[in-house]
Amino acid sequence: MELLIDIVLLAILGIIAVAILWTRHLFVATMLSGAYSLTSAALLVALDAVDVAFTEAAVGAGISTVLMLGTLTLTRRREKATNRRVSIGPLLLVIVTGALLIYGTVDMPAFGDPNAPALLHVVPEYLAGTRDDIQIPNIVTAILASYRGFDTLGETAVIFTAGVGVLLLLGRRREEDEEAGTRRPEREA
Amino acid sequence: MLELILAKYNYWIVIVLMMAGLYVVVARGNLVKKIIGLNVFQTSVFLLYISMGKVAGGTAPILTGKDEVFSNPIPHVLILTAIVVGIATTALGLALVVRIREAYSTIEEDEIDEAESLDMTADLAERRR
């Protein structure tokens, strides 16, 4: 049953990805990318990653869709109508990269393998440590905030930098506009 | 044969999804579309990592006091960080798109190239004068 859910959700993701490739309407593409995030959040629940699933649903399907809609109102709604021909260079690049990655999966442990090497080294220590030392039920929280606390600090630094970047990029414009008394270029239909 | 496919099905589909995202990033000229492609690529990488952590018959890594098999929590922690960093880079990219649109009044790559080369030829002509 679990495997069936997994297969169906992955197939839906594939369909959405093709639709994103196909559409020329940026609003549609934005909505599809929100749907993509939400479907992958459902898949993450099926894969036991509940913490990741609700972060993905809130951030991937929520915030990033809102940000993109904001960008669309400031820019334009449609992609330029070029001919829909497939470009050979990028296609070749994608096929070669994909083939190399699939070649790489040959040596990987099977999906769901309980004896995968990744499970045998630090994971048992983290499980025992969370139970005995940290004493909170959620192991992911224990690792995120305690064992790997410095990673989370680094993450905060990245978000701060990005926030400062966005403010510098979009905040400066308003001052210039006010000084020069000019208006932003008019919106295209 | 079926067993082999089922053992690698997740990885293979996720790689196909990654490549769909990469194709949008490389082949499409519209800057917003590129960022959407980047998001698809990124979400697929998350799925690849989480698939690697799944244990058959396992459950979410939350201690209940009972004896249970847990899926690997380390990929979950990594990907939680990656999602948040991903939204930060998306926001920065979209801010850049808005700025580019103000400077060039277009978000199509080829039109920006055109405007650039026009600028350059104008500069050269001015210098010669």
Interface residues (C-beta under 8 A of the other chain):
Chain A: L3 D6 I7 L10 A11 L13 G14 A17 V18 I20 L21 L26 A29 T30 S33 Y36 S37 S40 L43 L44 L47 D48 A49 V50 D51 V52 T55 E56 V59 G60 I63 S64 L67 M68 G70 T71 L72 L74 T75 R76 E79 K80 T82 V86 S87 G89 P90 L91 L93 V94 I95 T97 G98 L101 I102 T105 M108 A110 F111 G112 D113 P114 A116 A118 L119 V122 V123 Y126 L127 T130 R131 P137 N138 I139 V140 I143 L144 R148 D151 T152 E155 V158 I159 T161 A162 G163 G165 V166 L169 L170 R173 R184 P185
Chain B: L6 A7 K8 Y9 N10 Y11 W12 I13 V14 I15 V16 L17 M18 M19 A20 G21 L22 Y23 V24 V26 A27 R28 G29 N30 V32 K33 I35 I36 G37 N39 V40 T43 S44 F46 L47 I50 S51 M52 G53 K54 V55 A56 G57 G58 T59 A60 P61 I62 L63 T64 V69 F70 S71 N72 P73 I74 P75 H76 V77 I79 L80 T81 I83 V84 V85 G86 I87 A88 T89 T90 A91 L92 L94 A95 L96 V97 V98 R99 R101 E102 S105 I107 E108 E111
